[in-house]
């Protein structure tokens, strides 16, 4: 596996974990633990993961926040990956600017999720540095 493929694989794990935040179900404590653990065990910092959410996952999935559909494509990882890759290949500076604005407005929807994930993440962090 090439260096690039390897980092893509690592990124995909983050994409899948982040996609949980856009599902049409209420996240349970076990979901928060899974997401926080995935983040913690990745080679990315928490800040980098927030950027991945904002610029890679959110643009592809944020419309799910408004569609009260029980059935969701997010559980279909190949489609998720394809859509994110396509977005990354085709996005323009203007798109990125638009996403930044949208995220300011709609990113708030997941704020309580992020708070909980960060708490668990920081507990893990503290546990590792005793």
C-alpha positions as a Markdown table, in Angstrom:
| # | Residue | x | y | z |
|---|---|---|---|---|
| 1 | Unk | 0.0 | 0.0 | 0.0 |
| 2 | Unk | 1.4 | 3.4 | -1.0 |
| 3 | Unk | 1.9 | 6.2 | 1.4 |
| 4 | Unk | -1.0 | 8.0 | -0.2 |
| 5 | Unk | -3.4 | 5.0 | -0.1 |
| 6 | Unk | -2.5 | 4.5 | 3.5 |
| 7 | Unk | -3.3 | 8.1 | 4.5 |
| 8 | Unk | -6.5 | 7.8 | 2.5 |
| 9 | Unk | -7.5 | 4.7 | 4.4 |
| 10 | Unk | -6.9 | 6.5 | 7.7 |
| 11 | Unk | -8.9 | 9.4 | 6.4 |
| 12 | Unk | -11.8 | 7.1 | 5.4 |
| 13 | Unk | -12.0 | 5.9 | 9.0 |
| 14 | Unk | -12.5 | 9.5 | 10.1 |
| 15 | Unk | -15.1 | 10.1 | 7.4 |
| 16 | Unk | -17.1 | 7.1 | 8.5 |
| 17 | Unk | -16.9 | 8.2 | 12.2 |
| 18 | Unk | -17.9 | 11.8 | 11.3 |
| 19 | Unk | -20.8 | 10.6 | 9.1 |
| 20 | Unk | -22.4 | 9.3 | 12.4 |
| 21 | Unk | -23.0 | 12.9 | 13.3 |
| 22 | Unk | -25.2 | 13.4 | 10.3 |
| 23 | Unk | -27.4 | 10.3 | 10.7 |
| 24 | Unk | -31.1 | 10.7 | 11.3 |
| 25 | Unk | -30.9 | 9.0 | 14.7 |
| 26 | Unk | -30.2 | 10.3 | 18.1 |
| 27 | Unk | -26.6 | 9.4 | 19.0 |
| 28 | Unk | -26.2 | 7.2 | 22.1 |
| 29 | Unk | -23.3 | 7.3 | 24.5 |
| 30 | Unk | -21.8 | 4.2 | 22.8 |
| 31 | Unk | -21.8 | 6.2 | 19.5 |
| 32 | Unk | -20.0 | 9.1 | 21.1 |
| 33 | Unk | -17.4 | 6.6 | 22.5 |
| 34 | Unk | -16.9 | 5.0 | 19.1 |
| 35 | Unk | -16.4 | 8.4 | 17.4 |
| 36 | Unk | -14.1 | 9.8 | 20.1 |
| 37 | Unk | -12.1 | 6.6 | 20.1 |
| 38 | Unk | -11.7 | 6.6 | 16.3 |
| 39 | Unk | -10.5 | 10.2 | 16.5 |
| 40 | Unk | -8.2 | 9.4 | 19.4 |
| 41 | Unk | -6.6 | 6.4 | 17.7 |
| 42 | Unk | -6.1 | 8.2 | 14.4 |
| 43 | Unk | -3.0 | 10.1 | 13.4 |
| 44 | Unk | -5.0 | 13.3 | 13.2 |
| 45 | Unk | -5.3 | 16.0 | 15.9 |
| 46 | Unk | -8.7 | 17.0 | 17.1 |
| 47 | Unk | -8.3 | 20.3 | 15.3 |
| 48 | Unk | -7.4 | 18.5 | 12.0 |
| 49 | Unk | -10.5 | 16.3 | 12.4 |
| 50 | Unk | -12.7 | 19.4 | 12.8 |
| 51 | Unk | -11.3 | 20.6 | 9.5 |
| 52 | Unk | -11.9 | 17.3 | 7.9 |
| 53 | Unk | -15.5 | 17.5 | 9.1 |
| 54 | Unk | -15.9 | 21.1 | 7.9 |
| 55 | Unk | -14.3 | 20.8 | 4.5 |
| 56 | Unk | -14.7 | 17.2 | 3.5 |
| 57 | Unk | -17.7 | 15.5 | 5.3 |
| 58 | Unk | -20.0 | 18.4 | 6.0 |
| 59 | Unk | -20.2 | 19.6 | 2.4 |
| 60 | Unk | -21.4 | 16.1 | 1.3 |
| 61 | Unk | -23.6 | 15.3 | 4.2 |
| 62 | Unk | -25.1 | 18.5 | 5.6 |
| 63 | Unk | -28.2 | 18.2 | 3.5 |
| 64 | Unk | -29.1 | 15.1 | 5.6 |
| 65 | Unk | -29.6 | 17.5 | 8.5 |
| 66 | Unk | -32.8 | 18.7 | 6.8 |
| 67 | Unk | -34.1 | 15.6 | 5.3 |
| 68 | Unk | -36.0 | 13.6 | 7.9 |
| 69 | Unk | -35.4 | 10.4 | 6.0 |
| 70 | Unk | -35.0 | 7.2 | 8.0 |
| 71 | Unk | -33.1 | 5.6 | 5.2 |
| 72 | Unk | -29.7 | 7.2 | 4.7 |
| 73 | Unk | -26.9 | 6.7 | 2.3 |
| 74 | Unk | -24.4 | 7.4 | 5.0 |
| 75 | Unk | -24.5 | 3.8 | 6.1 |
| 76 | Unk | -23.3 | 3.0 | 2.6 |
| 77 | Unk | -19.6 | 3.6 | 2.9 |
| 78 | Unk | -18.6 | 3.2 | -0.8 |
| 79 | Unk | -21.2 | 5.9 | -1.7 |
| 80 | Unk | -19.9 | 8.1 | 1.1 |
| 81 | Unk | -16.3 | 7.7 | -0.1 |
| 82 | Unk | -17.3 | 8.3 | -3.7 |
| 83 | Unk | -19.2 | 11.5 | -2.9 |
| 84 | Unk | -16.5 | 12.9 | -0.7 |
| 85 | Unk | -13.7 | 12.1 | -3.3 |
| 86 | Unk | -15.8 | 13.7 | -6.0 |
| 87 | Unk | -16.4 | 16.8 | -3.9 |
| 88 | Unk | -12.6 | 17.1 | -3.1 |
| 89 | Unk | -11.8 | 16.8 | -6.8 |
| 90 | Unk | -14.3 | 19.3 | -8.1 |
| 91 | Unk | -14.6 | 22.0 | -5.4 |
| 92 | Unk | -13.6 | 25.5 | -6.2 |
| 93 | Unk | -12.4 | 28.3 | -4.0 |
| 94 | Unk | -16.0 | 29.7 | -4.1 |
| 95 | Unk | -17.4 | 26.4 | -3.0 |
| 96 | Unk | -15.0 | 26.3 | -0.1 |
| 97 | Unk | -16.0 | 29.9 | 0.9 |
| 98 | Unk | -19.7 | 28.9 | 0.6 |
| 99 | Unk | -19.1 | 25.9 | 2.9 |
| 100 | Unk | -17.3 | 28.1 | 5.4 |
| 101 | Unk | -20.4 | 30.3 | 5.6 |
| 102 | Unk | -22.8 | 27.4 | 5.7 |
| 103 | Unk | -20.8 | 25.7 | 8.4 |
| 104 | Unk | -21.1 | 28.8 | 10.6 |
| 105 | Unk | -24.8 | 28.5 | 10.4 |
| 106 | Unk | -25.4 | 24.7 | 10.3 |
| 107 | Unk | -22.4 | 23.5 | 12.1 |
| 108 | Unk | -24.2 | 24.6 | 15.3 |
| 109 | Unk | -26.6 | 21.7 | 14.8 |
| 110 | Unk | -23.9 | 19.3 | 15.8 |
| 111 | Unk | -22.3 | 21.4 | 18.5 |
| 112 | Unk | -23.7 | 19.4 | 21.5 |
| 113 | Unk | -22.3 | 16.2 | 19.8 |
| 114 | Unk | -18.9 | 17.8 | 19.4 |
| 115 | Unk | -18.9 | 18.9 | 23.0 |
| 116 | Unk | -19.6 | 15.3 | 24.2 |
| 117 | Unk | -17.0 | 13.8 | 21.8 |
| 118 | Unk | -14.4 | 16.3 | 22.9 |
| 119 | Unk | -15.1 | 15.4 | 26.6 |
| 120 | Unk | -14.6 | 11.7 | 25.9 |
| 121 | Unk | -11.5 | 12.4 | 23.8 |
| 122 | Unk | -10.0 | 14.6 | 26.5 |
| 123 | Unk | -10.7 | 11.9 | 29.1 |
| 124 | Unk | -8.8 | 9.4 | 27.0 |
| 125 | Unk | -6.0 | 11.9 | 26.6 |
| 126 | Unk | -5.8 | 12.5 | 30.3 |
| 127 | Unk | -5.8 | 8.8 | 30.9 |
| 128 | Unk | -2.9 | 8.3 | 28.6 |
| 129 | Unk | -0.7 | 10.9 | 30.2 |
| 130 | Unk | -0.8 | 10.0 | 33.9 |
